Amino acid sequence: MENRFLDYAALTIAVIGALNWGLIGFFNFNLVAWIFGSGGWLSRIIYALVGICGLYLLTFFAKVRQA
């Protein structure tokens, strides 16, 4: 059973998280903290969602092996 919406949503959130880490690494600019404030509860939720989506995307390795 495939859930394409969940796949695309997780991939989109993970890419946004990766872009944020790229901005931190290259320019020392944290986009999430800039938008939602540093250390706030909303920022922590965003970081948690990115982490959960990254863990979910590990299942893509199994999908690639099946294809």
All heavy atoms as a GROMACS GRO file, in nm:
protein
  531
    1MET      N    1   0.084  -0.118   0.000
    1MET     CA    2   0.000   0.000   0.000
    1MET      C    3   0.089   0.124   0.000
    1MET      O    4   0.174   0.140   0.086
    1MET     CB    5  -0.089  -0.003   0.124
    1MET     CG    6  -0.191   0.105   0.128
    1MET     SD    7  -0.315   0.070   0.251
    1MET     CE    8  -0.276   0.197   0.369
    2GLU      N    9   0.067   0.208  -0.098
    2GLU     CA   10   0.150   0.327  -0.110
    2GLU      C   11   0.072   0.450  -0.065
    2GLU      O   12  -0.048   0.460  -0.087
    2GLU     CB   13   0.193   0.346  -0.255
    2GLU     CG   14   0.289   0.240  -0.302
    2GLU     CD   15   0.340   0.271  -0.442
    2GLU    OE1   16   0.350   0.390  -0.477
    2GLU    OE2   17   0.368   0.174  -0.513
    3ASN      N   18   0.141   0.540  -0.004
    3ASN     CA   19   0.082   0.666   0.036
    3ASN      C   20   0.168   0.777  -0.022
    3ASN      O   21   0.260   0.826   0.041
    3ASN     CB   22   0.075   0.674   0.189
    3ASN     CG   23  -0.010   0.790   0.234
    3ASN    OD1   24  -0.045   0.878   0.156
    3ASN    ND2   25  -0.042   0.793   0.362
    4ARG      N   26   0.139   0.813  -0.144
    4ARG     CA   27   0.221   0.912  -0.215
    4ARG      C   28   0.220   1.048  -0.147
    4ARG      O   29   0.320   1.116  -0.147
    4ARG     CB   30   0.176   0.924  -0.360
    4ARG     CG   31   0.207   0.801  -0.441
    4ARG     CD   32   0.202   0.834  -0.587
    4ARG     NE   33   0.223   0.717  -0.667
    4ARG     CZ   34   0.341   0.678  -0.712
    4ARG    NH1   35   0.446   0.748  -0.683
    4ARG    NH2   36   0.352   0.571  -0.786
    5PHE      N   37   0.106   1.088  -0.090
    5PHE     CA   38   0.101   1.218  -0.023
    5PHE      C   39   0.200   1.223   0.092
    5PHE      O   40   0.274   1.320   0.106
    5PHE     CB   41  -0.040   1.247   0.027
    5PHE     CG   42  -0.046   1.376   0.106
    5PHE    CD1   43  -0.044   1.498   0.042
    5PHE    CD2   44  -0.050   1.373   0.245
    5PHE    CE1   45  -0.047   1.616   0.116
    5PHE    CE2   46  -0.053   1.490   0.318
    5PHE     CZ   47  -0.052   1.612   0.253
    6LEU      N   48   0.204   1.117   0.174
    6LEU     CA   49   0.297   1.113   0.286
    6LEU      C   50   0.441   1.113   0.236
    6LEU      O   51   0.527   1.181   0.293
    6LEU     CB   52   0.270   0.990   0.373
    6LEU     CG   53   0.355   0.975   0.498
    6LEU    CD1   54   0.336   1.094   0.590
    6LEU    CD2   55   0.319   0.846   0.569
    7ASP      N   56   0.467   1.039   0.129
    7ASP     CA   57   0.601   1.037   0.072
    7ASP      C   58   0.645   1.176   0.027
    7ASP      O   59   0.754   1.222   0.058
    7ASP     CB   60   0.608   0.941  -0.047
    7ASP     CG   61   0.594   0.795  -0.007
    7ASP    OD1   62   0.601   0.765   0.114
    7ASP    OD2   63   0.576   0.712  -0.098
    8TYR      N   64   0.559   1.243  -0.049
    8TYR     CA   65   0.593   1.377  -0.098
    8TYR      C   66   0.604   1.479   0.013
    8TYR      O   67   0.691   1.566   0.011
    8TYR     CB   68   0.493   1.423  -0.204
    8TYR     CG   69   0.509   1.355  -0.336
    8TYR    CD1   70   0.405   1.283  -0.392
    8TYR    CD2   71   0.630   1.361  -0.407
    8TYR    CE1   72   0.419   1.219  -0.514
    8TYR    CE2   73   0.645   1.297  -0.528
    8TYR     CZ   74   0.540   1.227  -0.581
    8TYR     OH   75   0.555   1.164  -0.701
    9ALA      N   76   0.515   1.470   0.112
    9ALA     CA   77   0.520   1.563   0.224
    9ALA      C   78   0.650   1.544   0.304
    9ALA      O   79   0.718   1.642   0.338
    9ALA     CB   80   0.398   1.544   0.315
   10ALA      N   81   0.685   1.418   0.331
   10ALA     CA   82   0.808   1.391   0.405
   10ALA      C   83   0.930   1.437   0.327
   10ALA      O   84   1.023   1.496   0.383
   10ALA     CB   85   0.818   1.241   0.437
   11LEU      N   86   0.929   1.411   0.196
   11LEU     CA   87   1.041   1.453   0.114
   11LEU      C   88   1.054   1.605   0.110
   11LEU      O   89   1.163   1.660   0.121
   11LEU     CB   90   1.026   1.397  -0.027
   11LEU     CG   91   1.143   1.414  -0.121
   11LEU    CD1   92   1.269   1.353  -0.063
   11LEU    CD2   93   1.111   1.352  -0.256
   12THR      N   94   0.942   1.674   0.099
   12THR     CA   95   0.944   1.821   0.097
   12THR      C   96   0.997   1.878   0.228
   12THR      O   97   1.082   1.968   0.228
   12THR     CB   98   0.802   1.875   0.070
   12THR    OG1   99   0.757   1.824  -0.055
   12THR    CG2  100   0.801   2.027   0.066
   13ILE      N  101   0.950   1.825   0.340
   13ILE     CA  102   0.996   1.874   0.470
   13ILE      C  103   1.144   1.844   0.490
   13ILE      O  104   1.220   1.927   0.541
   13ILE     CB  105   0.910   1.815   0.583
   13ILE    CG1  106   0.768   1.873   0.574
   13ILE    CG2  107   0.970   1.843   0.720
   13ILE    CD1  108   0.668   1.809   0.667
   14ALA      N  109   1.188   1.726   0.447
   14ALA     CA  110   1.329   1.691   0.460
   14ALA      C  111   1.417   1.781   0.373
   14ALA      O  112   1.527   1.821   0.414
   14ALA     CB  113   1.351   1.545   0.426
   15VAL      N  114   1.371   1.814   0.254
   15VAL     CA  115   1.448   1.904   0.166
   15VAL      C  116   1.455   2.043   0.229
   15VAL      O  117   1.561   2.107   0.226
   15VAL     CB  118   1.386   1.909   0.025
   15VAL    CG1  119   1.442   2.024  -0.057
   15VAL    CG2  120   1.409   1.777  -0.046
   16ILE      N  121   1.346   2.092   0.286
   16ILE     CA  122   1.349   2.222   0.354
   16ILE      C  123   1.448   2.218   0.469
   16ILE      O  124   1.525   2.312   0.491
   16ILE     CB  125   1.208   2.261   0.402
   16ILE    CG1  126   1.120   2.292   0.281
   16ILE    CG2  127   1.213   2.379   0.498
   16ILE    CD1  128   0.973   2.307   0.314
   17GLY      N  129   1.450   2.107   0.545
   17GLY     CA  130   1.547   2.092   0.653
   17GLY      C  131   1.689   2.090   0.602
   17GLY      O  132   1.780   2.150   0.662
   18ALA      N  133   1.711   2.022   0.489
   18ALA     CA  134   1.845   2.018   0.431
   18ALA      C  135   1.889   2.156   0.384
   18ALA      O  136   2.006   2.195   0.401
   18ALA     CB  137   1.848   1.919   0.315
   19LEU      N  138   1.797   2.230   0.325
   19LEU     CA  139   1.831   2.367   0.284
   19LEU      C  140   1.866   2.454   0.404
   19LEU      O  141   1.959   2.536   0.398
   19LEU     CB  142   1.715   2.429   0.205
   19LEU     CG  143   1.690   2.371   0.067
   19LEU    CD1  144   1.562   2.428   0.008
   19LEU    CD2  145   1.808   2.397  -0.024
   20ASN      N  146   1.792   2.436   0.514
   20ASN     CA  147   1.823   2.511   0.635
   20ASN      C  148   1.962   2.477   0.685
   20ASN      O  149   2.039   2.566   0.723
   20ASN     CB  150   1.718   2.484   0.742
   20ASN     CG  151   1.735   2.574   0.863
   20ASN    OD1  152   1.737   2.695   0.850
   20ASN    ND2  153   1.747   2.515   0.980
   21TRP      N  154   1.998   2.347   0.686
   21TRP     CA  155   2.132   2.307   0.730
   21TRP      C  156   2.238   2.361   0.634
   21TRP      O  157   2.349   2.398   0.678
   21TRP     CB  158   2.143   2.156   0.741
   21TRP     CG  159   2.092   2.108   0.873
   21TRP    CD1  160   1.977   2.040   0.896
   21TRP    CD2  161   2.152   2.129   1.000
   21TRP    NE1  162   1.962   2.016   1.031
   21TRP    CE2  163   2.069   2.070   1.097
   21TRP    CE3  164   2.268   2.192   1.043
   21TRP    CZ2  165   2.099   2.072   1.232
   21TRP    CZ3  166   2.297   2.193   1.178
   21TRP    CH2  167   2.213   2.134   1.270
   22GLY      N  168   2.208   2.366   0.506
   22GLY     CA  169   2.302   2.425   0.412
   22GLY      C  170   2.325   2.573   0.439
   22GLY      O  171   2.438   2.621   0.434
   23LEU      N  172   2.217   2.645   0.469
   23LEU     CA  173   2.230   2.786   0.503
   23LEU      C  174   2.312   2.805   0.630
   23LEU      O  175   2.393   2.898   0.641
   23LEU     CB  176   2.092   2.850   0.520
   23LEU     CG  177   2.012   2.873   0.394
   23LEU    CD1  178   1.870   2.917   0.428
   23LEU    CD2  179   2.079   2.977   0.306
   24ILE      N  180   2.292   2.717   0.727
   24ILE     CA  181   2.370   2.726   0.850
   24ILE      C  182   2.517   2.700   0.822
   24ILE      O  183   2.605   2.772   0.869
   24ILE     CB  184   2.316   2.626   0.956
   24ILE    CG1  185   2.178   2.668   1.005
   24ILE    CG2  186   2.413   2.614   1.074
   24ILE    CD1  187   2.107   2.565   1.090
   25GLY      N  188   2.544   2.598   0.742
   25GLY     CA  189   2.682   2.562   0.713
   25GLY      C  190   2.756   2.665   0.630
   25GLY      O  191   2.873   2.696   0.657
   26PHE      N  192   2.692   2.717   0.528
   26PHE     CA  193   2.759   2.810   0.438
   26PHE      C  194   2.758   2.955   0.486
   26PHE      O  195   2.854   3.028   0.465
   26PHE     CB  196   2.697   2.804   0.298
   26PHE     CG  197   2.729   2.678   0.223
   26PHE    CD1  198   2.628   2.591   0.187
   26PHE    CD2  199   2.859   2.646   0.191
   26PHE    CE1  200   2.657   2.474   0.119
   26PHE    CE2  201   2.890   2.530   0.122
   26PHE     CZ  202   2.788   2.444   0.086
   27PHE      N  203   2.647   2.997   0.546
   27PHE     CA  204   2.632   3.139   0.578
   27PHE      C  205   2.606   3.168   0.726
   27PHE      O  206   2.582   3.282   0.763
   27PHE     CB  207   2.517   3.198   0.496
   27PHE     CG  208   2.533   3.178   0.349
   27PHE    CD1  209   2.451   3.091   0.280
   27PHE    CD2  210   2.633   3.245   0.280
   27PHE    CE1  211   2.466   3.072   0.144
   27PHE    CE2  212   2.648   3.228   0.143
   27PHE     CZ  213   2.565   3.140   0.075
   28ASN      N  214   2.604   3.063   0.810
   28ASN     CA  215   2.574   3.078   0.952
   28ASN      C  216   2.439   3.150   0.972
   28ASN      O  217   2.426   3.238   1.056
   28ASN     CB  218   2.687   3.152   1.025
   28ASN     CG  219   2.679   3.133   1.175
   28ASN    OD1  220   2.624   3.036   1.222
   28ASN    ND2  221   2.734   3.228   1.249
   29PHE      N  222   2.342   3.111   0.888
   29PHE     CA  223   2.209   3.170   0.893
   29PHE      C  224   2.106   3.060   0.912
   29PHE      O  225   2.091   2.971   0.829
   29PHE     CB  226   2.179   3.248   0.764
   29PHE     CG  227   2.040   3.307   0.759
   29PHE    CD1  228   2.009   3.415   0.839
   29PHE    CD2  229   1.943   3.252   0.677
   29PHE    CE1  230   1.881   3.469   0.836
   29PHE    CE2  231   1.816   3.306   0.674
   29PHE     CZ  232   1.784   3.414   0.753
   30ASN      N  233   2.035   3.063   1.023
   30ASN     CA  234   1.932   2.964   1.054
   30ASN      C  235   1.796   3.019   1.015
   30ASN      O  236   1.740   3.105   1.083
   30ASN     CB  237   1.937   2.929   1.203
   30ASN     CG  238   1.849   2.813   1.237
   30ASN    OD1  239   1.755   2.780   1.166
   30ASN    ND2  240   1.877   2.750   1.350
   31LEU      N  241   1.743   2.969   0.904
   31LEU     CA  242   1.616   3.019   0.851
   31LEU      C  243   1.500   2.990   0.945
   31LEU      O  244   1.413   3.074   0.964
   31LEU     CB  245   1.591   2.959   0.713
   31LEU     CG  246   1.468   3.007   0.638
   31LEU    CD1  247   1.479   3.156   0.609
   31LEU    CD2  248   1.449   2.929   0.510
   32VAL      N  249   1.499   2.872   1.006
   32VAL     CA  250   1.390   2.836   1.096
   32VAL      C  251   1.389   2.929   1.218
   32VAL      O  252   1.284   2.980   1.257
   32VAL     CB  253   1.401   2.688   1.140
   32VAL    CG1  254   1.300   2.655   1.248
   32VAL    CG2  255   1.384   2.596   1.020
   33ALA      N  256   1.505   2.954   1.275
   33ALA     CA  257   1.513   3.044   1.390
   33ALA      C  258   1.477   3.186   1.350
   33ALA      O  259   1.416   3.261   1.427
   33ALA     CB  260   1.652   3.042   1.451
   34TRP      N  261   1.512   3.225   1.228
   34TRP     CA  262   1.480   3.360   1.180
   34TRP      C  263   1.329   3.378   1.163
   34TRP      O  264   1.275   3.482   1.198
   34TRP     CB  265   1.553   3.385   1.048
   34TRP     CG  266   1.536   3.523   0.994
   34TRP    CD1  267   1.587   3.639   1.044
   34TRP    CD2  268   1.460   3.560   0.879
   34TRP    NE1  269   1.550   3.744   0.965
   34TRP    CE2  270   1.471   3.699   0.863
   34TRP    CE3  271   1.386   3.487   0.787
   34TRP    CZ2  272   1.410   3.767   0.760
   34TRP    CZ3  273   1.324   3.556   0.685
   34TRP    CH2  274   1.336   3.695   0.671
   35ILE      N  275   1.262   3.274   1.112
   35ILE     CA  276   1.118   3.284   1.089
   35ILE      C  277   1.039   3.265   1.218
   35ILE      O  278   0.947   3.341   1.247
   35ILE     CB  279   1.072   3.182   0.983
   35ILE    CG1  280   1.132   3.217   0.848
   35ILE    CG2  281   0.921   3.176   0.974
   35ILE    CD1  282   1.106   3.113   0.739
   36PHE      N  283   1.074   3.162   1.296
   36PHE     CA  284   0.992   3.123   1.411
   36PHE      C  285   1.052   3.161   1.546
   36PHE      O  286   0.992   3.134   1.649
   36PHE     CB  287   0.966   2.972   1.409
   36PHE     CG  288   0.892   2.926   1.287
   36PHE    CD1  289   0.958   2.855   1.188
   36PHE    CD2  290   0.759   2.956   1.269
   36PHE    CE1  291   0.891   2.811   1.075
   36PHE    CE2  292   0.691   2.915   1.157
   36PHE     CZ  293   0.757   2.842   1.059
   37GLY      N  294   1.171   3.219   1.547
   37GLY     CA  295   1.237   3.254   1.672
   37GLY      C  296   1.323   3.139   1.720
   37GLY      O  297   1.289   3.022   1.703
   38SER      N  298   1.436   3.173   1.780
   38SER     CA  299   1.527   3.067   1.823
   38SER      C  300   1.485   3.013   1.960
   38SER      O  301   1.456   3.088   2.052
   38SER     CB  302   1.671   3.119   1.829
   38SER     OG  303   1.684   3.215   1.930
   39GLY      N  304   1.481   2.882   1.970
   39GLY     CA  305   1.450   2.819   2.098
   39GLY      C  306   1.304   2.816   2.135
   39GLY      O  307   1.270   2.768   2.242
   40GLY      N  308   1.217   2.866   2.049
   40GLY     CA  309   1.075   2.865   2.080
   40GLY      C  310   1.015   2.728   2.055
   40GLY      O  311   1.074   2.641   1.992
   41TRP      N  312   0.895   2.707   2.104
   41TRP     CA  313   0.830   2.578   2.091
   41TRP      C  314   0.796   2.548   1.946
   41TRP      O  315   0.799   2.433   1.904
   41TRP     CB  316   0.706   2.570   2.179
   41TRP     CG  317   0.600   2.670   2.146
   41TRP    CD1  318   0.589   2.796   2.196
   41TRP    CD2  319   0.491   2.654   2.056
   41TRP    NE1  320   0.481   2.860   2.142
   41TRP    CE2  321   0.419   2.774   2.055
   41TRP    CE3  322   0.448   2.550   1.975
   41TRP    CZ2  323   0.306   2.793   1.976
   41TRP    CZ3  324   0.335   2.570   1.896
   41TRP    CH2  325   0.266   2.690   1.898
   42LEU      N  326   0.767   2.650   1.866
   42LEU     CA  327   0.735   2.628   1.726
   42LEU      C  328   0.858   2.582   1.648
   42LEU      O  329   0.850   2.493   1.563
   42LEU     CB  330   0.675   2.755   1.664
   42LEU     CG  331   0.603   2.740   1.532
   42LEU    CD1  332   0.499   2.631   1.538
   42LEU    CD2  333   0.541   2.871   1.491
   43SER      N  334   0.973   2.641   1.679
   43SER     CA  335   1.098   2.598   1.616
   43SER      C  336   1.129   2.453   1.651
   43SER      O  337   1.172   2.376   1.564
   43SER     CB  338   1.215   2.686   1.662
   43SER     OG  339   1.201   2.816   1.614
   44ARG      N  340   1.106   2.416   1.774
   44ARG     CA  341   1.132   2.277   1.816
   44ARG      C  342   1.041   2.180   1.743
   44ARG      O  343   1.082   2.069   1.707
   44ARG     CB  344   1.115   2.264   1.967
   44ARG     CG  345   1.224   2.341   2.042
   44ARG     CD  346   1.216   2.318   2.188
   44ARG     NE  347   1.242   2.175   2.212
   44ARG     CZ  348   1.256   2.125   2.332
   44ARG    NH1  349   1.248   2.203   2.438
   44ARG    NH2  350   1.278   1.997   2.348
   45ILE      N  351   0.917   2.220   1.719
   45ILE     CA  352   0.824   2.136   1.644
   45ILE      C  353   0.873   2.118   1.500
   45ILE      O  354   0.871   2.007   1.445
   45ILE     CB  355   0.681   2.194   1.647
   45ILE    CG1  356   0.623   2.180   1.788
   45ILE    CG2  357   0.591   2.126   1.545
   45ILE    CD1  358   0.491   2.249   1.808
   46ILE      N  359   0.921   2.227   1.439
   46ILE     CA  360   0.973   2.220   1.302
   46ILE      C  361   1.092   2.125   1.297
   46ILE      O  362   1.100   2.038   1.209
   46ILE     CB  363   1.013   2.360   1.251
   46ILE    CG1  364   0.893   2.455   1.249
   46ILE    CG2  365   1.078   2.351   1.113
   46ILE    CD1  366   0.782   2.416   1.156
   47TYR      N  367   1.186   2.141   1.390
   47TYR     CA  368   1.303   2.052   1.393
   47TYR      C  369   1.262   1.907   1.415
   47TYR      O  370   1.319   1.816   1.354
   47TYR     CB  371   1.401   2.096   1.502
   47TYR     CG  372   1.465   2.229   1.477
   47TYR    CD1  373   1.472   2.325   1.576
   47TYR    CD2  374   1.519   2.261   1.353
   47TYR    CE1  375   1.533   2.448   1.554
   47TYR    CE2  376   1.579   2.383   1.330
   47TYR     CZ  377   1.585   2.476   1.430
   47TYR     OH  378   1.644   2.596   1.407
   48ALA      N  379   1.164   1.884   1.501
   48ALA     CA  380   1.117   1.748   1.526
   48ALA      C  381   1.053   1.688   1.401
   48ALA      O  382   1.075   1.571   1.367
   48ALA     CB  383   1.019   1.746   1.642
   49LEU      N  384   0.974   1.768   1.329
   49LEU     CA  385   0.913   1.721   1.205
   49LEU      C  386   1.018   1.684   1.100
   49LEU      O  387   1.004   1.583   1.032
   49LEU     CB  388   0.820   1.828   1.147
   49LEU     CG  389   0.682   1.838   1.208
   49LEU    CD1  390   0.606   1.957   1.150
   49LEU    CD2  391   0.604   1.710   1.185
   50VAL      N  392   1.121   1.766   1.089
   50VAL     CA  393   1.229   1.736   0.995
   50VAL      C  394   1.296   1.604   1.033
   50VAL      O  395   1.324   1.520   0.947
   50VAL     CB  396   1.331   1.852   0.988
   50VAL    CG1  397   1.455   1.812   0.909
   50VAL    CG2  398   1.267   1.975   0.927
   51GLY      N  399   1.321   1.584   1.161
   51GLY     CA  400   1.382   1.459   1.206
   51GLY      C  401   1.294   1.338   1.181
   51GLY      O  402   1.342   1.234   1.135
   52ILE      N  403   1.166   1.350   1.208
   52ILE     CA  404   1.073   1.240   1.185
   52ILE      C  405   1.065   1.208   1.036
   52ILE      O  406   1.064   1.091   0.996
   52ILE     CB  407   0.934   1.274   1.243
   52ILE    CG1  408   0.939   1.274   1.395
   52ILE    CG2  409   0.828   1.177   1.192
   52ILE    CD1  410   0.817   1.332   1.461
   53CYS      N  411   1.061   1.312   0.953
   53CYS     CA  412   1.057   1.289   0.808
   53CYS      C  413   1.186   1.224   0.759
   53CYS      O  414   1.181   1.137   0.671
   53CYS     CB  415   1.034   1.421   0.735
   53CYS     SG  416   0.868   1.485   0.757
   54GLY      N  417   1.298   1.262   0.815
   54GLY     CA  418   1.424   1.197   0.778
   54GLY      C  419   1.422   1.050   0.813
   54GLY      O  420   1.467   0.965   0.735
   55LEU      N  421   1.369   1.015   0.930
   55LEU     CA  422   1.358   0.875   0.968
   55LEU      C  423   1.262   0.799   0.877
   55LEU      O  424   1.287   0.686   0.837
   55LEU     CB  425   1.313   0.863   1.115
   55LEU     CG  426   1.415   0.907   1.219
   55LEU    CD1  427   1.353   0.904   1.358
   55LEU    CD2  428   1.538   0.819   1.213
   56TYR      N  429   1.152   0.863   0.843
   56TYR     CA  430   1.055   0.801   0.753
   56TYR      C  431   1.118   0.776   0.615
   56TYR      O  432   1.092   0.673   0.553
   56TYR     CB  433   0.931   0.888   0.738
   56TYR     CG  434   0.834   0.837   0.635
   56TYR    CD1  435   0.754   0.727   0.661
   56TYR    CD2  436   0.824   0.897   0.510
   56TYR    CE1  437   0.666   0.678   0.566
   56TYR    CE2  438   0.737   0.849   0.414
   56TYR     CZ  439   0.658   0.740   0.442
   56TYR     OH  440   0.572   0.690   0.348
   57LEU      N  441   1.200   0.868   0.570
   57LEU     CA  442   1.261   0.852   0.438
   57LEU      C  443   1.362   0.738   0.434
   57LEU      O  444   1.399   0.694   0.325
   57LEU     CB  445   1.327   0.984   0.396
   57LEU     CG  446   1.229   1.096   0.362
   57LEU    CD1  447   1.303   1.225   0.331
   57LEU    CD2  448   1.138   1.058   0.248
   58LEU      N  449   1.404   0.688   0.548
   58LEU     CA  450   1.488   0.568   0.548
   58LEU      C  451   1.415   0.449   0.487
   58LEU      O  452   1.478   0.359   0.433
   58LEU     CB  453   1.532   0.534   0.691
   58LEU     CG  454   1.636   0.626   0.753
   58LEU    CD1  455   1.659   0.589   0.898
   58LEU    CD2  456   1.766   0.622   0.675
   59THR      N  457   1.282   0.451   0.493
   59THR     CA  458   1.204   0.343   0.432
   59THR      C  459   1.216   0.343   0.280
   59THR      O  460   1.184   0.244   0.215
   59THR     CB  461   1.056   0.350   0.471
   59THR    OG1  462   0.998   0.470   0.418
   59THR    CG2  463   1.039   0.347   0.622
   60PHE      N  464   1.261   0.454   0.222
   60PHE     CA  465   1.279   0.460   0.076
   60PHE      C  466   1.384   0.361   0.030
   60PHE      O  467   1.380   0.315  -0.084
   60PHE     CB  468   1.315   0.601   0.033
   60PHE     CG  469   1.198   0.694   0.020
   60PHE    CD1  470   1.083   0.676   0.093
   60PHE    CD2  471   1.203   0.801  -0.066
   60PHE    CE1  472   0.976   0.761   0.082
   60PHE    CE2  473   1.096   0.887  -0.079
   60PHE     CZ  474   0.981   0.866  -0.004
   61PHE      N  475   1.482   0.328   0.114
   61PHE     CA  476   1.582   0.229   0.076
   61PHE      C  477   1.517   0.094   0.048
   61PHE      O  478   1.555   0.025  -0.046
   61PHE     CB  479   1.690   0.215   0.184
   61PHE     CG  480   1.783   0.331   0.192
   61PHE    CD1  481   1.789   0.410   0.304
   61PHE    CD2  482   1.865   0.363   0.084
   61PHE    CE1  483   1.878   0.517   0.312
   61PHE    CE2  484   1.953   0.469   0.091
   61PHE     CZ  485   1.959   0.546   0.204
   62ALA      N  486   1.419   0.057   0.127
   62ALA     CA  487   1.347  -0.068   0.104
   62ALA      C  488   1.267  -0.061  -0.025
   62ALA      O  489   1.258  -0.159  -0.099
   62ALA     CB  490   1.256  -0.099   0.222
   63LYS      N  491   1.210   0.056  -0.054
   63LYS     CA  492   1.133   0.071  -0.177
   63LYS      C  493   1.222   0.063  -0.299
   63LYS      O  494   1.183   0.007  -0.401
   63LYS     CB  495   1.057   0.204  -0.176
   63LYS     CG  496   0.946   0.211  -0.074
   63LYS     CD  497   0.878   0.344  -0.077
   63LYS     CE  498   0.772   0.353   0.031
   63LYS     NZ  499   0.699   0.479   0.028
   64VAL      N  500   1.343   0.115  -0.290
   64VAL     CA  501   1.435   0.110  -0.402
   64VAL      C  502   1.478  -0.033  -0.428
   64VAL      O  503   1.490  -0.076  -0.543
   64VAL     CB  504   1.557   0.201  -0.376
   64VAL    CG1  505   1.665   0.180  -0.478
   64VAL    CG2  506   1.515   0.347  -0.374
   65ARG      N  507   1.499  -0.110  -0.324
   65ARG     CA  508   1.540  -0.249  -0.339
   65ARG      C  509   1.429  -0.333  -0.403
   65ARG      O  510   1.457  -0.427  -0.476
   65ARG     CB  511   1.577  -0.310  -0.204
   65ARG     CG  512   1.707  -0.260  -0.152
   65ARG     CD  513   1.746  -0.333  -0.027
   65ARG     NE  514   1.867  -0.274   0.029
   65ARG     CZ  515   1.904  -0.292   0.153
   65ARG    NH1  516   1.833  -0.366   0.235
   65ARG    NH2  517   2.016  -0.236   0.196
   66GLN      N  518   1.305  -0.298  -0.376
   66GLN     CA  519   1.192  -0.373  -0.432
   66GLN      C  520   1.170  -0.341  -0.578
   66GLN      O  521   1.119  -0.423  -0.652
   66GLN     CB  522   1.063  -0.343  -0.354
   66GLN     CG  523   1.063  -0.397  -0.214
   66GLN     CD  524   0.940  -0.354  -0.138
   66GLN    OE1  525   0.859  -0.277  -0.187
   66GLN    NE2  526   0.927  -0.403  -0.016
   67ALA      N  527   1.208  -0.223  -0.622
   67ALA     CA  528   1.182  -0.179  -0.761
   67ALA      C  529   1.275  -0.242  -0.860
   67ALA      O  530   1.371  -0.304  -0.837
   67ALA     CB  531   1.194  -0.028  -0.770
   0.00000   0.00000   0.00000
